[in-house]
C-alpha cells in the first residue's frame, strides 16, 4: 500500500493558489484520509476538519482516529461523502 504523510492540500482563494493552506495527516492509496488525534474526546471541530479535507481533496472516505480513547475501537469515526 502506498501512503503519504503530511500531504499538502492547496487551496484556491479569490483566484490565488495558497500552497500550504491545509495539511492532511495521512493519505492511503489516494482513497482514504486518516486524521490522527490524541485528545480526550473528539469534538465537532475535528469532524469538520476531516470533512473539509475530504471535500477539497475529492477523496470520499476518511477516518478520524483518536488514540487517547479507552478502547481504540471507540476512538475511530468513519466519514464518507
Order of alpha helices (4+ residues) and beta strands (2+ residues): beta-beta-beta-alpha-beta-beta
